[in-house]
Amino acid sequence: MRQSLLVVDDMPDMLRFLERVIRRELNVDVLTAGTGEEALSMVTGDTIGIALIDIRMPRMDGMELLRRIKKMNDSVIVIIMTAYGSIEDAVESLKLGAYDYITKPFDEERLLHTIKRAMEHHALIQKNRALEKKIREKETSESFVGTSPAIRKLVETIQLVAKTDVTVLITGETGTGKDLSARMMHELSNRAGKPFVTVNCPAIPENILESELFGYRKGAFTGAAEDKEGLFHTARSGTILLDEIGDISPVLQAKLLRVLQEKEIKPLGDTRTHKVDVRVIASTNQNLKEKIASGQFREDLYYRLNVVSIQTPSLREIATDIPLIANHFLSYYCADLGIPQKRFSEDALKILVSREWSGNVRELQNEIRRAVIFSKGDTIGPEDFSCESLKAICPEDTVSVICSLEYKEARRSVLEKFNVQYITRLLKDSEGNVSMAAKKACIERQSLQHLMRKYGIHSGDFKENGANKI
């Protein structure tokens, strides 16, 4: 892809001269601008790679143009043109981020050599950024652990939506990774590297949330001793995540609707509105349609937020991924806590799979962290889990009976009940297909057959009409 170079000078003859020389000698697209304002309108996105700017221009000089270009797009390589008597300004421009400077009258060879080096430098920056993006995409796509259809669909949807700039509403139960989905979307977008700001809406008092989001001007209210930028301004050029959007007040809903419609904010106490370039992602664990029906949430805001909807699956929907997720957290916490790597026993994994996780992945994560801390050996077994996990495989009314036994006998009794219930349900769901049941349980077929023989369970009891299934 050919690079583009922008030449900025208020002298038309100089513009024509530079354009002709550069086009003749270098493989680059040359654009020209006669004023700083015109130049700024052309420096958008990644259209311009290099800018050759005269330092002396009316209204907006080269120094001010340099500052603004660097603020808009820091990847643009800027070369300053200056007269011999302005060397101090040229040196100052280097401090502001200019790549180099050349003096008038030009030495044509020196001019072309400087531009060629700038082109090579810009190409190297772009190559590094492309490599960083590939690495980031790989790392981000691996943020969700699992191979279930639900997880694959979630990741694929995020990857597709990330390439756009549409507003997204993420729904799902508590602990299902809504914030992780939003961050992944940001990291895979063109806004990666720009701010990612998360606002926990319920955690901020209602009377403060508006000023936190939009900012305020000095004197707007008692205690406003100076201007303060809001979080929308902090997130400029990046992404803002409005976590638990269903909890904001109707008054704030109306103001947020204006932001989405007009792409502008109005700080408290200000008489003017200000344009904002921010991608908005909202998340909630509530049913917003029910809140709309009860008059607690604006329908027009809902449709503005719900341009694209993504639902994060609960842990019960991706139960086959629990062993993978559990082992991921096990490796992470052993490394994070400086503990030698541990492993789960087969019985421990079965308990994790069988338990109902009302807090989803976050609850599973906390259970594993606790087990890593308190387990004694290098293997985590059922005895290293909390009472909640024991209750998952042992009815409440039998806990007191089991606790009256010696530990080994109690453990044997609990695991025997669990194994029988687990294998029975597994074979029932698989209609007696042992291979399918073993695959669902993430264990070897021979291991499942061994357990079936041990507990006297026969696959034929679960086959429809006694049909033979392998």
HELIX and SHEET records of a PDB file:
HELIX    1   1 PRO A   12  GLU A   25  1                                  14    
HELIX    2   2 GLY A   36  MET A   42  1                                   7    
HELIX    3   3 GLY A   62  MET A   72  1                                  11    
HELIX    4   4 TYR A   84  SER A   86  5                                   3    
HELIX    5   5 ILE A   87  LYS A   95  1                                   9    
HELIX    6   6 GLU A  108  SER A  141  1                                  34    
HELIX    7   7 PRO A  149  ALA A  162  1                                  14    
HELIX    8   8 LYS A  178  GLU A  187  1                                  10    
HELIX    9   9 CYS A  201  ALA A  203  5                                   3    
HELIX   10  10 GLU A  206  PHE A  214  1                                   9    
HELIX   11  11 LEU A  231  THR A  234  1                                   4    
HELIX   12  12 ILE A  245  ASP A  247  5                                   3    
HELIX   13  13 PRO A  250  GLU A  262  1                                  13    
HELIX   14  14 LEU A  288  ALA A  293  1                                   6    
HELIX   15  15 GLU A  299  LEU A  305  1                                   7    
HELIX   16  16 LEU A  315  ASP A  321  5                                   7    
HELIX   17  17 ILE A  322  ASP A  336  1                                  15    
HELIX   18  18 GLU A  346  SER A  354  1                                   9    
HELIX   19  19 ASN A  360  PHE A  374  1                                  15    
HELIX   20  20 PRO A  382  ASP A  384  5                                   3    
HELIX   21  21 CYS A  387  ILE A  393  1                                   7    
HELIX   22  22 GLU A  396  CYS A  403  1                                   8    
HELIX   23  23 TYR A  407  ASP A  429  1                                  23    
HELIX   24  24 VAL A  434  ALA A  441  1                                   8    
HELIX   25  25 ARG A  445  LYS A  454  1                                  10    
HELIX   26  26 SER A  459  PHE A  462  5                                   4    
HELIX   27  27 GLU A  464  GLY A  466  5                                   3    
SHEET    1   A 5 ASP A  29  ALA A  33  0                                        
SHEET    2   A 5 SER A   4  VAL A   8  1                                        
SHEET    3   A 5 ILE A  50  ASP A  54  1                                        
SHEET    4   A 5 ILE A  77  ALA A  83  1                                        
SHEET    5   A 5 ASP A 100  LYS A 104  1                                        
SHEET    1   B 5 PHE A 196  ASN A 200  0                                        
SHEET    2   B 5 THR A 239  ASP A 243  1                                        
SHEET    3   B 5 ARG A 279  THR A 284  1                                        
SHEET    4   B 5 VAL A 168  THR A 171  1                                        
SHEET    5   B 5 VAL A 308  GLN A 311  1                                        
SHEET    1   C 2 GLY A 215  TYR A 216  0                                        
SHEET    2   C 2 LYS A 228  GLU A 229 -1                                        
SHEET    1   D 2 GLU A 264  ILE A 265  0                                        
SHEET    2   D 2 HIS A 274  LYS A 275 -1                                        
SHEET    1   E 2 ARG A 343  PHE A 344  0                                        
SHEET    2   E 2 THR A 379  ILE A 380  1                                        
END                                                                             
